[in-house]
Amino acid sequence: MNTIVLSEQFSLVNSWINELRNVEIQHDRMRFRRNMERIGEIAAFEISKTLEHKEIEIQTPLDTIKTREIAVQPVITTILRAGVPLFEGILNYFDKADCGFVAAYRKHDANDYFSIKQDYLTCPDINGRPLIVADPMLATGASLIEAIKDLLTNGNPSQLHVVAAIASGQGVEAIRKAYPDAKIWVGAIDEGLTSKGYISPGLGDAGDLSYGEKLQR
């Protein structure tokens, strides 16, 4: 199965998502960011089970022991700025990983239709390495598809993982269509998507809730 819903089997993830959505709690930016991090941490733990490993030998104070370790460290990437807390959660667990960043945003016109603008990308060589892309809100999938397309100019990854806190059913299908081999890890899937391309019931603007409202330009 290529889409894993982390809240499908009840766990603490459900409580964290509830707090992310709750307008009575959202004013606490630190808690909002931390809950995003927590979801990233759980996703990282689950992703780690799928990675190729190798046998190593380590010395303890009493003897040597043969054990296992990740064979190839992943590259973790995110779309600025909303993706940073989720990205940090993944990086908390994959602390030996390399990282990449994409700056992309929706450019709205006078009729509130939007196109995807991508201004910046920095990423190490991803050839033969697992690539993890963190995007907290997978709505239409348009910005994420564009980001992945540009990231793939830096090599051919051994695996592609997409991590989102909340996704729409339409966004998940868009990623599946564009990247059939991608594994999608999502906190919850909402079937609603508004005419302006926002997830409903969703949770609002993850970037604003993490860092404050931005000026629209």
N, C-alpha and C positions, 0 to 999 in steps of 0.2 A: 504493500500500500504506500503510495507516494505522498499522501497528505495525512499528517498526524495531528489530531486535535488534543492539546494537552489537558483541557478541562473536561474531556469526554468521560473519563473515569474520575470520580470526585477526588479532589485532593486540595491542598492549600492553594493551588493555582486558582481554583474557583473563587476563593476569598480575595485574592489579590486582584483578579479581574473585576470583581464586584466593587472594590474600592476605587479602581481606575475609572469606572463608569459613574460612580455616585457623585452627583453634583454637590452634596453636602460635605464631601471629603476632598474633592478635586482642588479646593483652594489651597490645600497643603502641598506645595510644590515638591518639597523634599520627599514626602510619602509617595507622591505620584511617581517621581523618578525612581525611588527605591523599588516600588512594585514592578515597574518596567524592568529594572535590573534583575529582580527575582525571576521573572518569566524568562529572561535571557539566560540566567544561570541554569534553570531547569532544562531549557532547550539544549544548552551546551552539554549538560550531563547526558541527555538522551542521544544527542548526536555522537558523543564520544563512543557509544556502544557500537556504532556503525563503522568506525574508522579502522583502517588496516593497522595491525599491531605487529611488533617484533619481539623476539625473545632477547632479554638482556640478563647480565649477571651483576649483582651488586654485593658489596661487602657490608655486612652488619658488624657490630662489635664482637659477635661470637663466631660468625661463620659467613660463608657466601651463600647466596640464594639465587636461583634462576627464576625470573619473573617476566612480565610483559610490559611494554611501553608503546605509546603511539609511534608508528613507523615514520610518518611524515606529518609535520605540524601544519595545521590549516592556516589559511589566510582569511581573516575576518574583515568584512567591509560593511559600511553603512552609508545611508543617504543623510547628509546634514540638513537641518539640525535636529529634527525630531527623533532620528534614529539613535542618537548618542547614548541615552540611558540603557536602551535594550542592548546596544553594542557593548557597553561597559559590562553588563551582566555576563555576556558571552565571554568577553575577554577575562573576566574574573576567574573563569574556570580554565580557559585555554590560555594560560598566562605565558606560554612560550610561543604563541602565534605571532605572525606578522599581520599588519593591518593596512587597509586601504580606505579611501574616503571619496565620496561622490557628492558634489553640490548640484542638486536638481530641485526644481520647484514648478508649481502650476502658475502659468501666466494667464490671468483672466482678462478678457476684453470687456467692452462696455455692456455686452449682453450676458456677461458672466459665463461665457464659454471659455474653456481653457485649453492651452497647449502646454507641452512639457518643455521647459528650458533647462539645459544642463550646461553649467559654466565651468566646471572644474572636476578633474579626476586625478587622484594619485594612488598608485597601487604597485606592490612588488610583483615579481614574476610569479604567476599562479600555475605555470605549466606542471602538470603531474601532482598538484596539491589539492586537497579539499578546499573548496571555496564556500564560505558562509556569508550570506548577505542578510543584514538585519534591517527591517523596515517595519516600524510599529503598526502602521495602518495600511493594510493591503486592500485598497478600495477598487479602482478600475484596473490596477496593475500596470497602467501606462508608464508611470515614472520608473517603476521597478524593472520593467522590461527594457527600457532604454538604458538604465544603469547597468544591468547585467550585460547587455550587448556591448557597451563600451568596456566593461571590466574584462570581457573575454578577448579583447584585443591584446591583453597582457599574458595570454597563454591559454592552454586547454586544461582545465582542472580535472582531477581524477573523480571528484564528486562535486555536485552543486546542491547546497542547502539554502533554503529561504526560511527566515524566522520572522514571524509577525505576532504581535499581541492580539490584534483583532483583524479579521479579514472578512470581506464579502464573498459570497458564493461566486459572484461574477469575477472577482479578482483572482480567486483560486483557479477558476477555469481558464482565465487568460494566461496565467503562468504555466499551467499544465499544457496548454496549446503551444505556447512559445518555446517552452523548455520541458519536453516530456520526461526527461530523465531527472529533473530536479526533485528533491525531497522537500516538502513544505511542512514546517513545524509552526503551528498556530495555536494561540491560547484559546480562541473561540472563533466560530464562524457565524456571522450575521447575514441573513438572506437579503435584507433591505439595502438598497442603494438609491439615493435621491437623484433627482434630475440633474443636480449639480455635481454628482459624482462623489457624494459623501456617504459613508457607511451609516446605516440606521438599524438598530438604535445606537450602535457605536459608542463613542465616548467624547467626541469633540475633536479639537485640534491638539494632537499630542505634543507638538512643538510649543504651542502657547501655554499649555498646561504644565510643561516642564520648565519653561524659561521665561514666560511672560509674553503678552501680546506684542506682535510686531507691527510696524507701520507698513501699510500696503502701498506699493509703488508700481 
